[in-house]
Amino acid sequence: MKTLQKLTLLMFILIQLIGNSQTKDINIFAEKYNSILKKQNKGIAILVRKNNKTEHISLGNFNLTEHSVFNIGSATKTFTAILILQEMEKGNIKLTDSIGKYLSPIKNVDPSLTIKSLLTHESGLDEVIGENIEKIFYAKKDSLYNINLLNEVEKSNPKLKGKFNYCNTNYFLLGKIIEKVTDQNYFDLLRERIFIPINMKETYPYVHKNINNLATPFYKNKDVTSYIDYRYFANIAYAAGSIASTLSDMEIFYTSLFETEKLLQKETLKLMLESGNKTYGYGIFKFNFNNKNYYGHGGNNIGYAFRNEYNPTTKNLYLIFSNSKSITSKKAITSDLLAYVNDNSISNFKKIDLKKFKKYTGTYLLKEANLTLNIIQENNKMYLVVDAQKVKSELIQKNDKALYDTTVGVILTQIEGDSNSLEFNQNGFKTVISKINSKN
């Protein structure tokens, strides 16, 4: 009898060890997300550094790796902020300087705005880079790539001045200020002051077609490689989003920034992180998870998306990129990555309890966007279908009361006593959607 009890205890311990090893092994991301990504023809590469060990994994299609080159998009802003802060360290500028001290008058741009207000996105300026971005990317006329975006700035909103309002125009202006102060090209400065000193050998100032190992960019499910033109990234994205890099090189970048003084002095790094507002410092986002501070900067562009978080205390880091403008299941994956770097458990998706959720099939109206959403059942699965956006996304069960959309991260939660409505939650935006037509 004692032998049987010992064997039972041994089996229990083995089961526990196997369960824990699955959570601690980066392959758990393949087990959880591969099928979803492959069905949607999406690709993702992940790099994790925890406990001084670096791991990486390729998910879905396209065999994206830590050496695949992609556009880091708005993560370029951290590089731009570093160049500004380096000039501050040299005594060549003050963050309280007005931009009018360095730049000729620009229509609808208040010359009294400070460099600091640009760094923290508190200028209230009008957004110019995000406007007509598809038209410019697909441009056949050279004139569109060569326009001066600063001539397109419209009047700012005075109510936004002094408040955080993310705007690419701020960093476009900072790039121009750097060039005026140093009398050097912005892209040359990136090479001389950042890429070369910290040995970023797979990083480029802007995307161009001839980069080795460039990840194939997809936009709206189409390969858009043929539309790549360096002028779009160099002239339009510029100091707000031009850089091309790899996960391996971005690991070098973040560890160099936070763990050495090769880029900034310790006091300057502290200023970069602690200044600004709760959301944004100087060229970097702030994030708190389980009372731990994380820093990083994501980026999105046509054909590429990038997310990252670094914890200065543990020195743990995750990096993730996709060769499409958004990362499929971004919210779920990034939440799991934070759990993984903190050695917390990661649970797999639940199979939908059709008896509980089948009654929610039907056509719904998202009033705020004037958008029709359909929840349908096919075989033993449920899908969210948005015809206007050509989206058909599999729904999985998040918990006993909610479904999760695997494409754009929508959470649909039951409302007690109401089978004709659901709570709609996407990236913090919450509303109620109601049926306009039932589907049996």
N, C-alpha and C positions, 0 to 999 in steps of 0.2 A: 504493500500500500504506500509506504514511504517513497519507494522508487517511482511509483506512478505520480505522486505529488511532485517529486523533484522534476520529472519529465514535463509535467504540466507547467510548472514554474519556468523551466528552461525555455519552453515553447513561447510562453508569454513574453519573456525577456527578448527573445529573438524577434518576435513580431514587433515589439516596441522599437528595437534597434533598426529594423528594416524600415519602419514608418518614419523614424527620425532621419535616417540616411537619405530617404527620398526627398525630405524637405530640405536637407542641407546640401543636396547635389543639384547643381545648376540644370541638370537634365530634366528636373521637374517642370521647367518652363516648356520644354519640348512636349512632354506628356500632356500638359494642360492646353497649349495653344497651337501646336503644329497643325492639327486637323482643321481648325478654324481658319488659320492663315492660308493653308493650301487651297481650301475650298474657295476662298476669296481671291486667290492668285496674288497674295501679298507676301512680302519678305521683310524680315527684321534681323538685325544683328545686335547682340547684347554683349557688353563687357562689364564685369563686376570685379572690383578689388575690395576684398575684406580680409582682415587679419593678415595683411601684407602678402596676400596671395591673389594673383590675377587669373580670372576665368573668363572664357568667352564661349558663345554659342550662336549658331545660325538657326533661325526658325523660318518655317514656311518655304516659299520658293525663292529662286534667284541665287542661292548660295552666297548670301552676303556675309562677309567676315570682318574681323577686326582690322583688316588691311584694305577693305573696300573704301574707295574715296567717295565722299558725298558732300553736298553743300550743307554747312552747319547753320545756315540762315542767320537768325538774330543772335545766336551765340557769338557772332562776330562782334557784337556790342561790347562784350567783356574785353576783347582785344583793343578796341578803340578806347575804352576807358583807361586801360593800362597805359597806352601811349600818352594820353592826356596827363595821367598821374605821374608818369616819368618826367614830363616837362615841368610839372609842379615841383618834383624833387630837385630838379636842376635850377629852380628859381626863375624859369623863363615865363611862367604864367602863375596867376592866382585863380583859384576856383571862384573867387568873388568878382573877378574881372567881368566886365560887360562884353557881350559878343561884338558889340559895335567897335570895340577897341581893335579888333582883328579883321573884321569883315566889312566890306563896303555895304551901304544900305541895300536892304532886300525888301521888296514890297510885301507888306503884311507880316513882317518879322520885326518885332520890337527890339531895337538895338541895345536897350538897357537890360535885356535878359542876361542872366549870368551863366557862366560855364556850368556852375553847379546845378542850375535849374534844368539844363539840357541833360546832364548826367543822370539826374533822378526822375526825368520825365515829368517835371512840374512847371513846364513853360506855358502850357495851354495852347501850343502851336497846332495848326491844322496838319492833318496827315496827307502826305502827297505820294509816298512810295506805294502804299497799298491800293491806290486808285488806278484803275485801268491796267492792272498788273498782267492780266491775261492778254489783253490787246498788245501790250509791249512785248511780252514773251514770245508771242506768235508773229511778231512784226515781220513784214517783208520789206518795209521801207526803212532805209538806214536812218532817216531823220528821227524816227521814233526812239531809236537807241541813243541818239546823240542830243536829245532835248535836255535843257537845263531845268531839272525838277524844281529848283528854288524859285523859278519864275512862275510856278504853278501853285505856290502856297496861297491859300485863301485866308480870309480874316480869322483870327483866333477867337476862341470863346473866353472872354474875360473871367467867367465863373470858374474855369478850369485852372487858371493861373495860381500856382502855389499848391495845387493838388496833384496827386499821382494820376497821370493819364498817359498810358503807354503810347508812344508816337515815334515812328521811324525818322521823322523829320529832324528830331533832336540830334540823332547820331549822324545823320547826313551832314548837318552843320558842324558837328564836332570834328568830322573828318576834314572839312575845309579849314577849320581853325588849326588843326595839327599841321596841315600842309603850309599854312601861312606862317606859323611860328617857326617851323624847322626849315622852310624853303626846300622841302623834299616831298616826293610823291608818297602818298599814303601807303601804297602797296610795297614800295621799297622799304619804308619804315617797318612794316610788318616783318619782312624778311630779316632786316638788320638787327632789330631790337627784340624780336620774339622767336621767330622760327629757327634761326641759326643758333642763337645763344643756348637754347634748350634742346637743340638737336631734333627738331620736328622735320623729319626727312620726307614725310608723305603729306605735307601740307602746302597749300597754294593760296595766293592772295585772292584769287577768284576762280570760278569754274570755267573750264574751256574743254572743247571736244577731245583734245589730244592728251589729256591726263591719263596716265596708265592706271588700269584697274578702277576706272570710274564706274560707279554703280549705275545701272541703267535706270533713268528716271521715268516714272509712270505718273500720269495725271489723268484723272477720270478714266482709269483702266486702259489707257493707251500709252505706248512707248513714245516719249517726246524727245528722244535723243537728237533727232534731226533738227529740232528747233533750238538747240543750245547755241547761244551766241555769247561770247565772252563779254560783249558790251552790255548785255542785260545784267550780268552779275557785277561787272566793274563799274558801270555808269549809273545803273538804276538801284541795285541793292547796295553797292558801295560800302561805306563804313558802317552801315546798319545791317548788312547781311551777305557779304560777298564770298567769304572764305570757304575753301574746300579742304577737307581733312579726313582722317580715319579715326576709328575708335582708339587704336593704339597710340596715335599722336595726341589725341585729346586727353588720354590718361596722363601722358607726359606733361601736357599743358597744365592740367588742374593740380597735379602733384607738385609741379614746379612753382606754381602760383602760391599754393597754400603751405608748402613744406620747405621752400628755399627762399632766398632773397635774390634770385637771378633775374626776376622780373620787377618786383617791388620790394622796398624795405618793409620790415615788419610793421612799423608805425603806419606806413601808407596803406598796407593791406588792411589793417584794423580800421582805418578811416574809410576805406572802400566798402567794408562790410557793415560798419555801424552807422554810417551816414544815411541820409535820405529818409525813408519812411519805413513802416513795418513790412512793406512788400518788396521794396527795391532800394538797393544801395547805389553805388556808382557802377553801373554796367552789370549788375548781378542781382538775381532774385534771391529773396530770403524765404525759408520754409522751415516750419517746425513740425517734427514728427515724434510723438512720445517724449516730449520735453527735450528733444535734441535738435540743435540748429543745423540746417542743411543750406547749402548755397549752390547755385548753378544758373544756367541760362539755356532755355530751349530755343528751337528755331524751326520755322516752317517756310517752305518755298515751293514753287511748282516742281514736283518731282522728288522732294526730299523733306523729311521731318526728323528732328533730333530732340532728345530729352536727357537730362542728367541731374544728379544730386551728389554733393560731397559733404561729408561731416568732418570738420576740422579736429574734433576730439578723438574719434575712433580712426580717422583717416580712411574710412570706408567710402566707396564710390560706386555708382552705377552709371553706365552710359548706354543709350539705346538709339538706334536710327532705323528708318525705313526709307525705301526708295519710292515713296509716294508722299503726297502733301500732308497726310495725317497718318498717325500710327493706329492701326487697328487694335481695338480693345485697350487703348492707351491707359485709361484710368485703372482698369483691372491689372494690367501688366506692371505699371509703375507702382501701384500699391503692393503688389506681390514682390517687386524688386526691393522696396523699402523693408518689407518683412524679411526678405532673404538676407540682406546685408546686416540685419539685426538679429539673425538666427531665430526669427519667429516662424511659426508654422504657416504653411501655405496649403489651403484646402482646394481640392479639385472642384470643377463645376458639377452641380447636381443635375441629374436627369429630370426633365420637367414632369411634374405630377399632372398629367392631362385631366384627371378627374377634377382637380382643383382649379386649373387655369383655362380649360377649353371654353368655358362660358364667356371668356373675354375676347374671343375671336369676333371680328367686326371691323367696321370703318369708323375712324375717329377724326375729330377736327382739332388741330392745334391752332387755336384762334390767334395767338400772338404772332404766328408766322403765316397765317392763312394757308395752312398746309394740311393735306389729307393724309392720314396714316392708316394702313391696313394691318391688322393682326390676323394671320391665317394659320391653318393647320394643314400640314402635308405629311401623310403617314403618321409617324409618332413624334414629329417635331413641329415646333411653332416658329413663325418668322414675322419680323416687322418689315413691311413693304411700303416704300415711299416712291410712288411712280414718278413724281415730279423730279426727284433726284436720282432716279434709276438705282435705288437701293433695295436690296433684298437681303436682310440680315437675320441670321439664326438667333433665336432667343434661347437663353439658358436660364435655369432657375437660380437666382441669387440666394434666396432664403425661402422660408415658408410663405412669405407674403409678396415677394417681388420677383420680377423677371428682368434679365439684363440683356441689352442689345450688344452683340459682340463687335459691331462695326464702329459706331460712334459713341458708345458708352452711355446710352439712355437707360435709366432704371425706371421700370413701370411697376408701381406698387398698388396693391389692392386697397380699396376704400371700403371699410366695414359696412355691410348692409347695402352696397351699391355695386351691382355687377355690370352696370352700363358706363362706369367711369373708372379711370385710373389716375393715380398721381404720376405726373411726368417729371423726371429729374434728369437734367443734363448739365454736367459741369457746374452745379450749384444753382442753376436756373430751375425753379419749381413752378408747376402749374397743374391744372386738372384738365385732362382730355376726356371728352364724352362721346359716346357712340352716336353716329348719325344714321347708321344702317347696320342691322345685325346680319351676321353670316352664320348659317347653321351647317 
